[in-house]
Amino acid sequence: MSVETKKMANLAPFGGSFVDRVKSWPEQVKTFYNDVRTEMRKVTAPSWKEVRATTTVVVITVFIFALYFAVIDFVIQHGVTALFDYFRVH
């Protein structure tokens, strides 16, 4: 049986009585915080080079999308204006 399965087997089931669930709460909190600490030990901060590279990618992508939406907005704006002008004349 895996560690996770053993942990889950020790916890009161959802269908248990209210008292059982309240009694198991401290153990569940302790297990949760131990799991968080274990996972946080695996976390590493990115290097300065990685931060610069990903920031550059984000900034370039934002400008590309801004240009794309500006062009689309321009086309739609002039299309709607031309459509209104056409119906105003006729």
Long-range contacts (C-beta under 8 A, 24 or more apart in sequence): 7-31
